[in-house]
Amino acid sequence: MSDQKKPKVLMVDDEKFLLEIYKTYFEKDGYEVALFHDVDSALKALRDGYEPDAMLFDITMPDSRSGYEFIEAVKRESLGRHALKVALTNEGQDGAVARMMELGADGHILKASTLPAEISVKVGEMLKAKKKSWF
């Protein structure tokens, strides 16, 4: 990604240590990463004009509003309209996945069965697939 701009990834999760691990892998793969530990700060960045290429969010965040509330606000306020929206969570039940997709998520990655090193690769594949669908 020499002369191209780095793809931007917004990540919101209350697990700070895990976010730092994900950030390391994304940056190694050429991404610019913005980390948020709660829904409100992530929404503020989006409202203030931050335009990520991908948004990854956890569903269950005990000290914050939920990922459901995040994706609902993103959809309702037309934030990050062109961004890939992926739930990165341990919520893997069919009902939870269906609800995320209904609310506007483009995909779902189960934390428990995905190595941190694989996440940026999966997101890269999803971004490529999304760009192809635009043409």
Summary of the structure (lengths in Angstrom):
residues: 135
radius of gyration: 13.7
end to end distance: 21.8
largest distance: 42.5
contacts: 416
relative contact order: 0.17
helix: 46%
strand: 18%
